[in-house]
Amino acid sequence: MGERLKINASGREKLAEARFFLGLMERSVESDVFIYFLSAFLSALCSVTAPIKLQPHMGIDERYKSWKKEMDDGLLRDTDLILLCEMRNGEVHKIPTDKLQSMGASFPEGLDLSAPGSYIELDLRGGKPVGRHKVGDAPVQAHPVNVSWRFNTAGSPDVVETCRRGLAVIEKVIASREAMHFD
């Protein structure tokens, strides 16, 4: 019979889960599955902030209470983290905030598309978007396409960048907790 593994849902494991889903988000930004990974990321990230994920296994003492208050008044008040947890609550408990995907390619300035056969296109058929242009009889030139997602909320923050910053905050919280040696 195989070895049994203990499932531990502490803050450190949820942090690893959030990192995992952020990696999947970064690799799937050009796909609609991005939003599924975003939902999983938000759940993992925000669950780290739940008191049960941060409490010591050996019981709560004054040292922990002081540390937790410092986190609640400081790092856990980070605006990106608050936004992400609001997004998570919207995903789970309310109507989710829209996520907007945008695509664009950088074409050379001053393209003269007046010659017959000239065009600019954004081709989405191959799974990975490609921008192309052709001027007259010249060969077709391909251009990489930039794809990004934004939250449809004040300031239209970039989803991946906001998630990276929120994850960095949680990494600091967990590092601070571990430095306290509560367990």
N, C-alpha and C positions, 0 to 999 in steps of 0.2 A: 504494500500500500504506500502511496506517495506521502511525502512530508506535508503536514498541515501548516499553513501560514496564517498568522494572526492578522486580521484586518484592523488597521489603526487609522482612524479618521481625524487625527489631530490636525492642528493648523499647518504643520509641516507637510503632511500628505495632501491636504487640500491645496496648498501652495504649489506642490509638484503637479497636481492635476490642472491647476490654472495655467502653469507654464506649458503643459502638454497641449492644451486646447489653444493657447495663443500661437504655438508653433503650427498647429493645423490651420488656424485662421490665416497666418502669414503665407502659407503655401496654397491656400484656396481663395485668395482675394478675388480672383477672376471668375469665381463660380458662385452659384446660388447657395451651395452648401456652407458657404462662409457664415451665414446667419445661424445655422445650427451649431457650429463650433463656437460662435459668439455667445449663444445662449448657455452652452455648457461652461464656457470660460467665466461668464458673469456669475453663474451659480457657484462654481468652485471658489472664485475670488472672494465673493461677498460672504460665503459661509465661513471663511477664515476669520472674519471680524466678529462672528458670533461668540459670545462669552464662553460657551462650552468648549470651543476650539482653542481658546487661549488659557483656560484655567489650568492650574497645576493638578497633576494626578494625586498629589499628597495632601490636597486641601488648600483652602484660601487662607492666607495670613495677611498681616498688615503690609509686608513687603510687596506682596502681589497686588493688594488693593491700591497702594501708592503707584506702582508701575502702571496698572490698568488705568487709573485716573490720568496719568501723564499721557498715555496713548490716546485715551478718549478726548483729551483736551488738545492734543497735538496731531500726530500722524493720522489718526483715524478721522480727523476733520478735513483732510485734504480734499480739495474741490473735485479733482478727477475721481478719487475713490468714491466720494458721495454721489457724483453723477453716475458712475458705473453701477453702484448699488441701487440707485433710483431706476436705472435702466433694467436691472435684474428684477426689481419688484414689479416694474411694468410688464416684463415678460411673463412673470409667474402669476401675479395677482390682479392685474388690470389690463387695459388695452396697451399693447406694446408700442413704444415709440418707433416711428418709421426709421428705417435705415435706408439711405440713398446710396446707390452705386453710381459712380461716374467713371467715364472712360475718355481718354484723349490721347492723341498722338501729336508729336512735334514735327511738323512739316517745315521745310525750308521757307524762309520769308521770300516774298516776291515771286512765287510760282506763277507763271503765265499759263493759265489753263485755257486760253482762247484757241489754241491749235486743235484741229480735229484729232480725236482719240485721246485727248487729255482728260485726266480725272484724278480725284482724291477719293479714297474709300477707307472705311473701317470695317474689316472683315471679321465677323464673329463666328463663322461656321466651323472652324477647326478646333474649337475648344479653348485655344489661347488666342485672344484677339490680336490682330495685326493691322497696322495702318500701311497703306500703299499709296503711291502717287505715280502718275505717268504723264509726261509732257510730250505731246506730239509723237514722233517716231522713236524717242529715246526709250531705253529699257525701263521696266517697272522697278521702282525702288521701294523697299520695305522699311518700315519704321516701327520701333517698339511702341506698344500702347501702355500708357499708365492707367492703372485701375485703382480706385480708392473707394472706401465706404465712409459715409458721414452719418452721424446721428442727426435726425431732423428735429433739432432742438436749438435753443439760443446759441449762436455762434457757429453752428454746424460743425462741431468738433470732429476731427478725423478719428474713426473708430479704433484703428490699430494703434495709433500714437497714444490715444487716451488709455487704451488697455495696457500698453507698455508702461506708461507712467503710473497707473493704478497698481500694476503688479510690482513695480519698484517700491512703492509705498509699503505694500504688504510684506515684501522681502525685508524691509527695514524693521517692521513690527516684529516679525518672527525672529530676526537676528537679535533684536533687543531682548525679546523674551528668552531666547536661548542663553544670552549673556548673563541673565539674572540667575540661571541655574535653579529654577523653581522645583524641578523634578529630581 
